Amino acid sequence: MLTKRIIPCLDVDRGRVVKGVKFFDHVDAGDPVEQARKYQEDGADELVFYDITASHEGRGIMAELLDRVMEQVFMPLTVGGGIRTLEDATVLIQAGAEKVSVNSAAVKNPDLIAQIARKFGSQSAILGLDANRVRKNGSEFWEVFVNGGRVGTGIEVLGWAKKAQDLGAGEIVLNVMNADGTVAGYDIEMTAAVSEAVKIPVVASGGAGNPQHMLGVLTAGKADAALAASIFHFGQYSVPQVKRFLADHGVPVRLK
């Protein structure tokens, strides 16, 4: 059985780690370099960095921050936010990112996924999929959102996940906005549906409040990895605590 991954997520806004609820009402959560160093010491499997306002504000990628982080840590990094072109992705990978995550730009230009996959391999081409449960014509619709969760696209989640896989995406980070920052638990139903719809790994994101939530999304939700922010940033739980809980419940994880 493949080892399940535990991935802290650092949402960055103008050089600081922040955390919000359902993508808004952000509060400061620390310095990204210090946070990255701590998570490496704790045995996190990977780190994800998102510049959460780059796409909405039309700002560029955070290569300078990545340079500073790479001076301190040596673990796999995924970087997203503000990546609009293959050249943007190239700058980040050359700066040390193992993977680049595209969301808004990929919706506007799906071939961007294919371009990144062709140049760097599918393992480096990650689809960041911000999803929301909305009501349309009296029924529930799982909709893809862009621009930091501000703009609905009318695109259906499962169809977009399959298309991204066909274009060469090697992984999907599924962030369910309804659950984001609530610490009330992941959206297991949507995560399981996406996991079953594609053959590539799915990283569950949005809603982690305790180790039990992670256990649920890695088992019933069929996710390959669980991403979390609030519970780690504010000290409710540590990465080692979560991994030990998972191991005690039969989930294969990498222990320090």
N, C-alpha and C positions, 0 to 999 in steps of 0.2 A: 504494500500500500504506500502511495506517495505521501511524503511528509507535508503536513499542512503548515502554512506560513502565517505568522503574526506580523503585521505591518503597521507601525505608527504612521500617521499622516500629519504632515505639517502644512497647514494652510498659511500662506505668507501674504502679507499685505504691506507693501513699502518697507520690506526688510525686517518685519516682525512676525512672529507666529501669532495667529489669532484663532479664535474659535467662536462660532455663532450657533444659532438654532435655525434650522431650515434655510441656511445660507445667509441669514441676516443677523442683526444685533450682535456684532462681533466684539469680543473683549480680548485684551492682550494676554498672550499665553507664553511670552518669553522670547529669548534670542534663538534664532534657528540654528546657529552653529553650536551653541551650548546644548540645545535639545538633541541635535543629531549625535553629538559625542556621548551624551547620556544614554541614548537608545542603543548605540553600538555597545557600550559597556554592559547594558542589560541583556544583550543577546537577541535583539530584534533581528528578524530575518532579512528585512529590507526597510527602506524608508521611501516614502512618497512625499514630494514637495509640490504643492500647487500654488502658483501665484493667482489668487482667487479673483483679482480685479483687473488683471492684464487685458483680457479679451474685452471686457465691458468698457474699459477706459482707453482702449487702443494703444496700450503701452507694449514695450518690447519684452523679450525674454529675460530671465534673471541669471544670465551667465556669470555675472560678477559674484553674486551670492553663492552660486554653485562652486566657483573657484575657492571661496573661503571655506565652504563646507568640506571640500575634498582635501584640504590641507589637514583636516582633523579626523576624518573618518575614512574607512576603507571597506564599507559594506555596499551592496547594490543599491543604487538610487534610481528612482523614477521621478522625472520632472515634467510638469505640465503647466499650462497657462501662458498665453501669448504666443504660442507656436503656430505660425501662419504658413510657413513655407518649409521646403526641404532644407533650405539654407539655415533656417532657425534651428531645426532639429540637429543639423550637423554641428552647429556651434555648441549645443548643449552636450552632445555625445563626445565631442572632442574635449570638452571641459571636464568630462568624467562621468556623465550620466550613463547608466547602463541601458535605460529605457526612456522613451519620451512618450508622453500621453497627450493625445490630441482629442479635442471635443468640438468646440465651435467651428474651427477651421475645417475639420473633417466633414462636418455636416454641409458646409458651404462648398467644399471641394473634396469629395470622397477619395479621389485619386491620390490625395496626400498620404493616405494610409499605405497605398500600394507603393508610392515613391519611397517612403521610409523603409518599408519592408524589403524592397529590391536593393537598396543601398546598404542597409545595416542588418538585414535579416528580420524575420517575423518576430523574433524574441525581443526586438527593440521597439516594435511598433505597437503601442498600446492605445486602445480606444477608451477614453474617459467618457462614460455614459451617465449623464445626469438625467434621472427619470423621475416622473411625478405621476401620481394617480389623480386623474382629473375626470370630471363628468362631462360627457358630450352626448347630446341627443338622448338624455335620460339613462345612459349606461356608463360604466366605468371604462376609461381609456388610459392605457399606460403610455405616456407621452415623453418624448425626448426634449430636453430643454438645453439651451445654450446661453452664452454670456453670463456665466456664473449663476445659472438658475433663474435668470430674469426674463428670458424669452422662450416661449413655447414654439415648437417647430411644426406641430401637426404630424410628426413622424412617430410611428408606433415602435415601441421598444424592441420587441422580439424580432421584427423585420430588420431593424437597423443593426442589431447584434449579429444576425446572420450575414448581412451584407458586409459588415466590417470584417468578419471572419473570411469571407470569400475574397475580399480585397487584400488580405494578407496580415491582418491584425493577429498578433500572437497571444493577446490577453485582453480581457475586458475588466475594467474597474467600474463596477455598477454602484453608483451612489444614488440611493433612493431618497429624494429630497424630503418627502413627507416624514421620514424618520431621522433625517440629519440633525445631529446635535441634541436630540431629545433624550438620549440615553434610556429610551423605552424599549429598545430591541430592534434588530434588523427586520427588514421586510422579507421574511423567509419565503413567502409565496412567490414574490417576483424574482427573488434570487434563484430559487429552485427552477422556475420556468426558464430563465435565461440560461442557467447551467445545463438544462436538458436540451435547449435549442441549439447549442453550439458545442463543438468538440474542443475548443481552446479553454484555458483556465479562466475562471471567473473569480475576481476578488470582490467580496462583499463589503459595502461601505454604507455608513449611515445608521446611527441608532445604538451603537454599542454602549451598554451601561454597566455590564458586569461579565465575568467569565462565562456564566450560563448562557448569555446571549450569543457569545462566540461559539460555544459548543453547539447551540441550536443551528446556527447558520452554516457551520462546517459539516453538520450531519444531515439534518432535515433539509437545510437549504442547499446542500450539495456544492457549496463553494469550495474552491481550492485554497483560498486564503481569506483571512479576516482583517480588515483595516479598521483602525480606531484612532480617535484623537482625544476627545474630552477626558475619558477615564484615565488615560496616560498622562496628558499634559497637567492635569490638576491633582494628580497623585492618589486618585481613588484606588487604583490598582497599578501594579508594575507588570512589565512584560514577563519576568520570571514567575510571578504569581499566576498569571493567566496560563502560561505554558504548563506549569505544574498541574493546575486544575484540569487542563485538557488531557494531559498524559494520564492522570489518575482516572479519567473517564474513557480511556481507550483510544484517544485521538493521537495519531503519530505526529510528534513535533520534535524539533531539534532543541535539545536542552543543553545548557552551558556545561 
